[in-house]
């Protein structure tokens, strides 16, 4: 998962959308593939059995040898890409295993080049030996992948191929780990922040782009066109990074609400019937959703640059804005809380919290098969139960602050969203009880949300304190809650 708000979800509508995109890509390469001077043979079966894989190796070698000039090379690369797109999941895994296993570096050539460099005497000999060693260290698979850069949508093809690779590596395929690292390095060089274009997306943007926002939204699902129109109204802003070789594909996008005072609950921000505010009369910009749109770019970070650029743009457009903050999820809190309850049980509660929940348990006839807090959180629709909410407010806020401020993974904050915003120079500002009472919000964080504040004069110092010293910048209120967290 990326360090933005959350990962891109798998949804039926998104799958249909991506299938259509895939079909368009195969069609775009059809004529280019036909221009190849040599036939590539019959299409392989979707699962790419061994005998078909042997023919695939020959085609890959032909691509690397580059016979027949530039047109033939493009044709072979396009034919290879169309072949990959026509395979099923098993076939793609077999394809990538051939690429990873048969087209790495030549160990003999690397050893010989390294020995020549060790024996070099003059500066000229050393430069020549270093050049030879660099060439020997470049695996053939990387040269082959680079050929797709010259095809229409070739960069998008490689991004999606890395998404496949990541899923296979996650399943425990060590053969593909080296190929994944090679492709990640290639994409990182192509997706340097200096190459990216920041654009505002509005309701007047192309329908195909708006459709992608609906498909790629990863934090708060967009329920149709009316919902999207609401999120692009005049008191809202949406910005995205684009790459020149993927001009119609957002890489990452942020949704912003222009409001009066810092928001503490997400449902009012998503309410399509809420009144539209005059942006000139608002004083706060709330970043309420940040979505990585390309799974294949996981681990290649440009979200931090997005936040800073958008803050600068909004400050220039609307000088009346005084506060820039997020309303962010805490996706790991409930998982951490469940583990802590399994280990400590009711010992996680203060005496006063335990007394109140024990009284509630007797009143409601709870089974007491689980710790008190776990029993309370299992009550259906508990956010609508005012007495129970009153009992849960103190322990959830206290433990939520402890999770955010005190719990670590090494030197970094345990929560991935916290790590993302702290790395970008934000400060933990305020914890919000019942900030998100949706099914997902309750499942991930027992309804808690947090505001991270981006205070322009402090962004760089906060960033340095966190990335350099591991220091978490937090408000006095949050620190006070965390100190009481045990």
matplotlib code that plots the C-alpha trace (Angstrom):
import matplotlib.pyplot as plt

x = [0.0, 1.1, 1.5, -1.3, -4.8, -5.2, -4.7, -6.8, -9.7, -10.9, -14.5, -16.7, -17.2, -13.5, -12.8, -15.2, -13.6, -10.1, -11.1, -12.3, -9.0, -7.1, -9.1, -8.4, -4.7, -4.6, -6.4, -4.0, -1.0, -2.6, -1.4, 2.0, 2.4, 1.4, 4.3, 6.8, 8.8, 8.9, 5.8, 5.6, 3.6, 0.2, -1.0, -0.2, -2.8, -4.0, -2.2, 1.1, 2.1, 5.7, 5.8, 4.3, 6.7, 9.6, 8.3, 8.0, 11.7, 12.6, 10.4, 12.0, 15.5, 14.4, 13.3, 16.6, 18.7, 16.8, 17.0, 15.4, 15.4, 13.2, 9.9, 10.4, 11.6, 8.5, 6.4, 8.0, 7.6, 3.9, 3.3, 5.0, 2.8, -0.4, 0.6, 1.0, -2.4, -4.1, -2.9, -4.8, -3.3, -1.5, -0.2, 1.1, 2.9, 4.6, 5.4, 7.1, 8.9, 10.4, 11.4, 12.9, 14.7, 16.0, 17.0, 18.9, 22.6, 25.3, 27.4, 30.4, 30.3, 30.0, 33.0, 35.1, 34.2, 35.0, 38.4, 39.2, 38.4, 40.6, 43.5, 43.1, 46.2, 45.5, 42.5, 41.4, 41.5, 39.5, 36.8, 36.5, 36.3, 33.7, 31.6, 31.9, 30.9, 27.9, 26.7, 27.2, 25.3, 22.2, 20.0, 18.5, 15.0, 15.5, 16.5, 13.4, 11.1, 12.5, 11.4, 7.7, 8.5, 8.3, 4.8, 1.5, 0.4, 3.6, 4.4, 0.9, 1.4, 4.6, 2.8, 0.1, 2.7, 4.3, 0.9, 0.8, 4.3, 3.6, 0.7, 2.8, 5.7, 3.2, 2.1, 5.7, 7.3, 11.0, 11.9, 10.0, 11.4, 14.4, 12.3, 10.0, 12.9, 14.3, 10.9, 10.5, 13.8, 12.9, 9.6, 11.1, 13.4, 10.6, 8.2, 10.5, 8.5, 10.1, 8.3, 4.8, 2.1, -0.3, -3.8, -7.1, -10.0, -13.5, -16.9, -16.0, -13.1, -13.4, -16.0, -13.4, -11.2, -14.2, -15.1, -11.5, -12.0, -15.0, -13.1, -9.9, -11.3, -9.8, -10.9, -14.5, -16.3, -18.0, -21.6, -22.3, -22.3, -24.3, -22.0, -19.0, -20.6, -21.1, -17.4, -16.5, -18.8, -17.6, -16.7, -14.6, -11.3, -9.7, -6.1, -4.1, -0.6, -0.3, 2.7, 3.3, 3.3, 0.1, -1.7, -5.2, -4.4, -4.3, -1.4, -2.6, -5.4, -6.6, -10.1, -10.5, -13.5, -13.5, -15.3, -15.7, -13.5, -11.8, -14.1, -14.5, -16.8, -16.7, -20.4, -21.4, -18.6, -20.0, -23.6, -25.0, -27.7, -25.4, -25.5, -22.8, -20.5, -19.0, -15.3, -14.5, -16.2, -14.5, -11.3, -10.3, -9.2, -9.9, -8.0, -10.5, -9.4, -6.0, -6.0, -3.2, -4.7, -2.0, -1.3, 1.8, 3.5, 3.3, 6.5, 7.2, 6.2, 5.0, 2.1, 4.2, 4.8, 1.1, 0.1, 2.6, 1.8, -1.9, -1.5, 0.5, -2.1, -5.0, -3.2, -2.6, -6.2, -8.0, -6.0, -8.9, -7.9, -6.0, -6.0, -5.0, -5.7, -6.8, -9.7, -7.9, -8.7, -6.8, -6.8, -4.7, -6.2, -8.9, -6.4, -3.9, -6.7, -8.0, -4.4, -4.0, -7.3, -6.3, -3.1, -4.3, -8.1, -9.8, -6.3, -6.3, -9.0, -8.6, -10.5, -13.2, -13.7, -13.9, -16.5, -18.7, -18.5, -19.1, -22.3, -23.4, -22.6, -24.9, -27.6, -27.5, -26.8, -23.6, -22.2, -18.7, -17.0, -14.8, -13.1, -15.6, -14.4, -14.6, -18.2, -19.2, -17.8, -19.6, -23.0, -24.9, -25.1, -23.4, -22.8, -26.5, -26.6, -26.0, -25.4, -23.0, -21.2, -20.8, -19.1, -16.8, -15.7, -13.0, -11.3, -11.4, -10.0, -7.3, -6.3, -6.6, -4.1, -1.8, -1.9, -1.1, 1.6, 3.3, 3.0, 5.9, 7.2, 10.9, 11.3, 8.2, 4.6, 2.7, -0.3, 0.5, -1.6, 0.1, 3.5, 2.5, 1.4, 4.2, 6.7, 5.1, 5.5, 2.1, 1.3, -1.2, -3.9, -7.1, -8.6, -12.3, -14.8, -17.4, -15.6, -16.6, -19.6, -19.7, -19.2, -15.7, -14.9, -16.1, -14.3, -11.0, -10.9, -14.0, -15.2, -12.2, -10.6, -7.8, -7.0, -3.4, -2.6, -0.3, 1.0, 3.0, 5.9, 6.4, 6.2, 9.9, 10.9, 8.2, 9.4, 13.0, 12.1, 10.1, 12.3, 15.6, 14.8, 11.6, 9.9, 6.1, 4.7, 1.4, -0.8, -0.8, -4.3, -3.3, -0.1, -2.2, -4.5, -1.6, 0.1, -3.0, -3.0, -0.9]
y = [0.0, 3.5, 6.2, 8.3, 8.0, 4.4, 2.1, 1.9, -0.4, -3.3, -2.6, -4.1, -0.8, -0.2, -3.7, -3.0, 0.4, -1.1, -3.9, -1.3, 0.5, -2.8, -3.5, 0.0, -0.5, -3.8, -2.2, 0.8, -1.6, -3.9, -1.9, -1.3, -5.0, -5.8, -3.7, -6.1, -7.7, -11.1, -13.1, -13.9, -17.1, -18.2, -16.5, -18.4, -20.0, -17.8, -19.7, -19.8, -23.5, -24.5, -25.1, -21.6, -20.1, -21.5, -19.6, -16.5, -16.7, -16.6, -13.5, -11.8, -12.5, -11.0, -7.9, -7.5, -8.1, -5.3, -6.7, -4.9, -1.3, 0.9, 0.1, -3.7, -3.1, -1.2, -3.9, -6.7, -4.7, -4.0, -7.7, -8.7, -6.3, -7.5, -11.1, -10.2, -8.4, -11.5, -13.8, -14.7, -14.4, -17.7, -16.8, -13.4, -14.9, -17.4, -14.6, -12.6, -15.6, -16.1, -12.5, -12.5, -15.9, -15.9, -12.2, -11.1, -10.2, -12.5, -13.4, -14.3, -11.0, -9.1, -11.0, -10.4, -6.7, -6.3, -8.0, -5.6, -2.7, -4.0, -4.4, -1.0, 1.2, 4.4, 6.7, 6.0, 2.2, 2.7, 4.8, 2.1, -0.7, 1.2, 1.7, -2.0, -3.0, -0.7, -2.3, -5.8, -4.9, -3.8, -6.9, -7.7, -7.6, -3.9, -3.2, -5.0, -3.2, 0.2, -0.5, -0.1, 3.6, 4.3, 2.9, 4.8, 4.2, 2.2, 3.8, 3.0, -0.6, -0.8, 0.8, -1.8, -4.6, -3.6, -3.8, -7.4, -8.0, -6.5, -8.9, -11.9, -10.9, -10.5, -14.0, -15.1, -15.5, -14.7, -15.2, -12.0, -9.8, -8.8, -7.9, -5.9, -3.9, -3.3, -2.0, 0.1, 1.8, 2.5, 4.0, 6.1, 7.7, 8.4, 9.7, 12.3, 15.2, 17.5, 15.7, 15.9, 18.4, 19.6, 20.3, 21.2, 18.9, 20.5, 19.5, 20.8, 18.4, 15.5, 12.9, 10.2, 11.8, 12.3, 8.7, 7.8, 9.9, 7.8, 4.5, 5.5, 7.3, 5.2, 6.9, 7.8, 6.1, 8.3, 7.1, 8.2, 11.4, 13.6, 12.7, 13.6, 16.9, 17.8, 17.2, 19.5, 22.4, 25.9, 25.4, 22.4, 21.8, 18.7, 18.6, 15.8, 15.1, 13.9, 12.5, 13.7, 10.1, 9.4, 12.8, 11.4, 9.2, 10.9, 9.6, 10.9, 13.3, 15.3, 16.5, 19.7, 21.3, 25.1, 25.5, 27.8, 26.4, 23.0, 20.1, 17.3, 14.9, 13.5, 12.9, 16.6, 17.1, 14.3, 15.4, 16.3, 18.4, 20.6, 24.3, 25.5, 28.1, 31.1, 30.4, 34.0, 33.7, 30.5, 30.5, 26.8, 24.3, 20.7, 18.0, 15.1, 12.5, 11.7, 8.8, 7.0, 6.2, 3.9, 0.7, 0.1, 3.3, 2.1, 3.1, 5.9, 8.9, 12.2, 12.8, 15.1, 17.4, 17.4, 18.7, 21.5, 22.6, 22.6, 24.6, 27.2, 27.4, 27.7, 30.4, 32.4, 32.0, 32.6, 34.9, 34.6, 31.0, 30.9, 27.2, 24.2, 20.9, 17.4, 15.3, 11.9, 8.3, 6.1, 2.9, 0.9, 1.9, -0.8, -3.5, -2.2, -1.9, -5.4, -6.8, -4.7, -5.9, -9.5, -9.0, -6.7, -7.1, -4.8, -3.7, -1.3, 0.7, 3.2, 2.3, 4.9, 3.7, 0.1, 1.0, 2.8, -0.1, -2.7, -0.9, -0.7, -4.4, -5.3, -3.1, -4.5, -8.1, -8.5, -12.0, -10.8, -13.4, -10.6, -7.5, -4.8, -2.4, -5.1, -6.0, -2.3, -1.9, -5.0, -3.5, -2.9, 0.7, 1.8, 5.4, 6.0, 4.9, 8.1, 6.5, 4.0, 6.8, 8.7, 5.6, 5.1, 8.7, 8.8, 5.4, 5.6, 9.2, 8.3, 5.1, 6.7, 9.5, 6.8, 4.9, 8.1, 9.7, 6.9, 3.7, 3.3, 1.0, 1.6, 5.4, 6.1, 6.5, 3.2, 4.6, 4.8, 8.0, 9.6, 8.7, 10.3, 13.6, 13.9, 13.2, 16.1, 18.5, 18.5, 18.5, 16.3, 18.8, 17.3, 13.9, 13.6, 11.2, 9.8, 11.5, 8.8, 6.6, 4.8, 1.0, 1.4, 4.2, 2.0, -1.1, 0.7, 3.2, 2.8, 6.0, 8.2, 10.7, 13.2, 16.6, 17.1, 20.8, 22.3, 25.5, 27.2, 28.6, 25.3, 22.7, 22.4, 22.3, 19.7, 17.6, 17.8, 16.9, 13.8, 12.5, 13.3, 12.6, 10.7, 13.5, 13.5, 17.1, 17.2, 19.7, 20.1, 18.6, 15.4, 15.1, 15.4, 12.6, 10.4, 10.9, 9.5, 6.5, 4.2]
z = [0.0, -0.7, 1.9, 0.7, 2.2, 1.1, -1.8, -5.0, -4.3, -6.4, -7.4, -10.1, -11.9, -11.9, -13.3, -16.2, -16.9, -16.9, -19.2, -21.7, -21.4, -22.0, -25.2, -26.5, -25.9, -27.8, -30.7, -30.7, -31.1, -33.8, -36.8, -35.4, -34.7, -38.3, -39.5, -38.1, -41.0, -39.4, -38.2, -34.6, -35.2, -33.9, -30.7, -27.6, -25.4, -22.6, -19.9, -21.9, -21.5, -21.8, -25.6, -26.2, -23.7, -25.8, -28.8, -26.6, -25.7, -29.4, -29.9, -26.9, -28.3, -31.6, -29.9, -28.1, -31.3, -33.0, -36.5, -39.4, -38.3, -36.1, -37.8, -37.3, -33.7, -32.9, -34.5, -32.5, -29.3, -30.1, -30.9, -27.7, -25.7, -27.5, -26.6, -22.9, -22.9, -24.3, -21.5, -18.4, -14.9, -15.1, -18.6, -17.5, -14.6, -16.9, -19.3, -16.6, -15.3, -18.7, -18.9, -15.4, -15.6, -19.1, -19.7, -16.6, -16.5, -17.9, -14.9, -17.1, -18.9, -15.6, -14.1, -17.2, -17.2, -13.5, -14.0, -16.9, -14.6, -11.9, -14.3, -15.9, -15.5, -17.4, -16.9, -20.5, -19.8, -16.7, -18.4, -21.1, -18.5, -16.5, -19.6, -20.4, -16.9, -16.9, -20.1, -18.7, -15.5, -17.5, -17.8, -21.2, -19.7, -18.9, -22.4, -23.7, -21.3, -22.4, -26.0, -24.9, -24.1, -27.9, -28.3, -27.9, -24.2, -23.7, -20.4, -19.2, -20.3, -18.1, -15.1, -15.4, -15.9, -12.6, -10.9, -12.0, -10.8, -7.4, -6.9, -8.0, -5.7, -2.9, -3.5, -2.8, -6.2, -5.6, -9.3, -10.1, -7.3, -9.3, -12.4, -10.2, -8.8, -12.4, -13.5, -10.4, -11.1, -14.7, -13.8, -11.0, -13.4, -15.8, -13.2, -11.6, -10.2, -12.7, -15.5, -13.9, -14.7, -12.0, -13.4, -11.8, -12.7, -13.1, -14.1, -17.6, -17.9, -20.5, -19.5, -19.9, -17.3, -14.9, -15.4, -14.2, -11.0, -10.2, -10.9, -9.1, -5.9, -3.1, 0.1, -0.1, -3.0, -5.5, -6.0, -9.6, -11.6, -9.2, -6.4, -8.6, -9.6, -6.0, -5.4, -8.2, -7.3, -6.8, -3.1, -4.0, -5.8, -7.3, -8.5, -10.1, -11.3, -14.9, -16.9, -20.5, -21.7, -19.9, -20.4, -19.8, -16.8, -13.3, -11.3, -7.9, -7.1, -4.1, -3.3, -1.4, 0.4, 1.0, 4.4, 7.4, 10.3, 10.4, 9.6, 12.2, 10.3, 6.8, 6.2, 6.0, 3.5, 1.3, 1.7, -1.8, -0.2, 1.9, 0.9, -1.5, 0.1, -1.5, -1.8, -1.1, 2.3, 3.5, 5.6, 5.6, 2.9, 3.9, 2.0, 2.5, 0.0, -1.6, -4.0, -5.8, -9.2, -10.6, -8.6, -10.7, -9.3, -5.6, -3.8, -6.2, -4.1, -5.4, -3.1, -0.9, -3.8, -4.7, -1.2, -1.2, -4.7, -4.1, -0.9, -2.8, -5.6, -3.2, -1.2, -4.3, -5.6, -2.3, 0.1, 2.5, 3.3, 6.6, 7.5, 5.4, 6.9, 6.1, 7.4, 7.3, 8.1, 10.5, 8.6, 11.0, 14.3, 14.7, 13.7, 16.4, 19.0, 18.4, 18.9, 22.1, 23.4, 22.7, 24.7, 27.6, 27.7, 30.1, 31.4, 28.4, 30.2, 33.1, 36.3, 35.5, 31.9, 33.1, 35.8, 33.2, 30.7, 33.4, 34.4, 30.8, 30.4, 33.3, 32.0, 28.5, 29.5, 27.5, 27.4, 28.6, 26.4, 25.1, 26.7, 27.6, 24.8, 22.2, 23.4, 23.2, 19.7, 18.5, 19.3, 16.0, 15.0, 18.2, 16.9, 17.1, 20.8, 22.8, 26.2, 24.7, 22.7, 26.0, 27.5, 24.4, 23.9, 26.5, 25.9, 22.1, 22.0, 24.6, 22.7, 19.3, 20.4, 21.8, 18.5, 16.5, 18.7, 20.6, 18.5, 16.0, 13.3, 13.7, 13.7, 11.6, 12.8, 12.8, 10.9, 7.2, 6.6, 9.6, 8.1, 4.8, 6.2, 8.8, 6.0, 4.1, 7.0, 8.6, 12.3, 14.0, 15.0, 16.3, 16.9, 16.0, 17.6, 15.2, 12.4, 9.9, 10.8, 7.5, 7.5, 6.4, 8.9, 11.8, 10.5, 10.1, 12.9, 15.2, 13.6, 14.5, 12.1, 12.4, 11.2, 10.0, 9.7, 7.0, 8.5, 5.7, 7.8, 9.6, 6.8, 6.1, 9.8, 10.6, 7.6, 8.8, 12.4, 11.4, 8.5, 10.3, 14.0, 13.8, 15.8, 15.6, 15.6, 17.4, 19.1, 22.9, 23.0, 21.2, 23.2, 26.4, 25.2, 24.3, 27.7, 29.3, 26.8, 29.0]

ax = plt.figure().add_subplot(projection="3d")
ax.plot(x, y, z, "-o")
ax.set_aspect("equal")
plt.show()
